[in-house]
Amino acid sequence: MRLLAVPLFYEGNSRTDIAKRLNIARSSVNKWVSSYLELGLYGLENKPIQGRPSRLQQS
């Protein structure tokens, strides 16, 4: 989704239109585009999740 939002932004679509088109929150589009403009593709990578580890065991 993140990689779809950036080209749509460069095509001239508003962030609101991108959010509607991708069926996601406008705040997510804002965050992704801002991160991309600041950090490039690195800004679109998943960030480590903070907090307590899951109690479920992974196999």
Buried (B, 14 or more C-beta within 10 A) or exposed (E): EBEEBBEBBEEEBEBEBBBEEBEBEBEBBBBBBEBBEEEEEEBBEEEEEEEEEEEEEEE
